[in-house]
Amino acid sequence: MSNSSVSETLDRVEKLEYCTFYVEDLLIGVDIRQVEEINRQIDVTPIPHAHQHVRGVINLRGEVVTVVDLRTILGLPSSDVTYQTRNVIVNSCGEQIGLLVDRVGDVVAIRTDFIDPLPANFDEGAVRLFLGVYKMKNRLLALLDIETALNSGLAHT
């Protein structure tokens, strides 16, 4: 293959940026185009009779934002809020939703042709929440399908 053919092929490969964060030891990424902001506002107002995944709501510059516990959506026990806990505010179907995560990572640029299916050892229920995995130098980055995860979390309560 000539150098020009190689560069044309690389130009056609889509590169996307993912905002990464941790839920327990699992490194998760979401398409950065869906992330509005990351903040420390973790004092939520509980909502009586809400789904178990809903931690409550926050007032974000005059907007009421629902905060969901990503740990419980992934089938993990809810944990205490720590200094590293953050709200990743995402846009889901035109609405701002806060994803409560254990800690944030970095922004990672990845080539879409390097995204692999989830390993067979992932829990069957969790497989549908992810778009695939990206192999990083020392770990896997699980790519979250926000819409499916949020719909799944609210449907299973």
N, C-alpha and C positions, 0 to 999 in steps of 0.2 A: 504494500500500500504506500503510495507517495505521501510526502509530508503534507501536501495540500488536502489530500483525501482524509488524512488523520485529523487535521484541524477542522475540516468541514464536519466530520463525524462528531468531534468534541463540541462544536458549536451547536449541534442539534440536541445534545444531551441536556436535559433540563436540570438546573441546579436550584435547590430550594433551601431556604434558611428555616431552621427549627429552633424554637425557644425550648430549652431543656430544664427539667426540674426532677427532683427525686420524690418518690413515694416509697417510704422505707428505703431499701437498697436498689430499687428499680429505677433506672434512668429512663425518663419518658420525655418525648419531644412532641410539640404541637407546631403546626405550620405558623410561622411568625406573622403571617398575614391575618391570622385569626386572633392574635394577642393585642389587646388594647393597651395594657400596662401591667406592671407587677408592683404590688404595694404591701406595706406592713399592716394595713388596717385589718386586724383580725378580731376586733371586738365586735361581734355580731349580735344583733337583736334576735333572739329565738322567735320562731313562729309556731304557735300552738297547732297541733294536728298536722304538721307538715310531714312530707316523706322523710324517712330516716336518713336519707343522704343530704337533706337540706339542713345546714348548720344554722341558717337564719338569713338576715338581710343586713346590709350596710348602706349608709348614706354616702354616696360617692359624688361629691360636688353637686348635690341636689337631686341626683338620680338614685332610686332604690335599686340595689343590685342584690340578687339572690346569691348566696354563697353555698356551694355544695362541697361535701367532704369527699375528695377523690379516693381516699383510702377505702371508704365503705363501698363506693361504686366498684372498686377493684376486689372486693371481698375481704378486705383487711379490717381489723378492728380500728375504730377511731382512736386517735391518740391525743395526748395533751398538746396544747399549743406551746411552742418553745420560741426562743429568740430567733431561730432560723425559719420558722413557719411563715409562709407568704401566701398572698392571694394573687393568683394569676388571673387577671380579668380578661376573658375571651368574649368574642362576639359569636353568639350562637343564634341563628335564625333572626338576626336583627336585634337581639337582646343581649345586654351585658350580663355575664354570669361569672362569678368568682369561683375559681377552683382552689380549694385550700390544699396546699402542698407542704411537704416537710421542709424542703429547702430548694433554692433555685440553682441552676447550673449556668451554662453559657449558651450563646447562640452558636449553632453549628450549621455550616453550609454543607449540604450533601448532594451527591448526584443521584437522581432518581433511578438510574439503571443499576445502582448498587444496593437498592432496597430489596431485602429478601423476605420470604414468608416467615412467619413465626416458627420457632422450633417446635417439634412435636411434644416436648415436655411442658409447654404452656397449658394451663388449665383450659379446658374446652370453652367454658363460659367467658374467659378472658380473651380468647382468640378473636372473638367477633368485635372486641373493643379496639383492636389495633389494626393498623394498615399494613404493618410489617415491621422488620427490624433493620437497623443499619449497623454494620460492624465497624466499631471504632477501634482504636489501637489496643485498648485494654478492657473494653466492655462492649455490651450491646446497648443500642439506643432503641427503645420500643416506641414506635410512632403511633400516637393516640388518635383515634377517630373521635373527635369531640362530639359530634352530633349523635353518633351511636352510643357513646359512653353516657352522655347526659340523658338520652331517651331511655337507655337501659336502666340507669340508676333510678329514674322516676317511675319506671314501669314495674320494677320488682319490689316495691314496698307495700 
